[in-house]
Amino acid sequence: MLASQMASVARPRPLGVTAGLTVLALLAACSGGTPPDEWAGRVCAAMTPWRGQIDDLNASAQRQVSAAASPAETRAGLLELLAGAETATESARVAVAAAGTPDVEGGEEVARQFVESLAGGRDAYAAARTDLQALPTADAKAFYDGVVAVMGRLNDSYARSAVDTTQLDSPGLREAFERAPQCR
């Protein structure tokens, strides 16, 4: 396949085809969209550190909760996790929004869903933080039952905010994500 692509590049093109390709290139340049490879690279550059931050926050919270001697200490560790996750998710959302719109068919929808997904995740962390803060710590059993309920709601909200990739099938973007060094 590469040989046939190279052969088509090497063959002289009729003037009409060359003029048509020039017009398409100019239209693409004026579309304001971000080239797919650049967009995918920017998204992965935003998401990779975010995943690392979430992993680190979870590990830290797990250590704090395991060592906690009281519901108040448990709550403090979990609140730190949720606040950090909210902040990290907002930073990722801002960076993904700054990536712009990928210059592919349906690019506006793809970009919108990525940004909305991160906003939904951020909001889920914020709601869980608020709910957890409101749990009384005097009754340990009631507190820990409340934590289970709060975390269950967080997981549900987080899952609902995920990007539905079945509706975002773009071969150009899929290939761009596979090629982008930031995505490896």
Secondary structure, DSSP 4 states (H G I P E B T S, - for coil): -HHHHHHHHHSPPPHHHHHHHHHHHHHHHHT-PBPHHHHHHHHHHHHHHHHHHHHHHHHHHHHHHHH-SSHHHHHHHHHHHHHHHHHHHHHHHHHHHHT--BSSTTHHHHHHHHHHHHHHHHHHHHHHHHHHHHS--SSHHHHHHHHHHHHHHHHHHHHHTS--GGG---HHHHHHHHH-GGG-
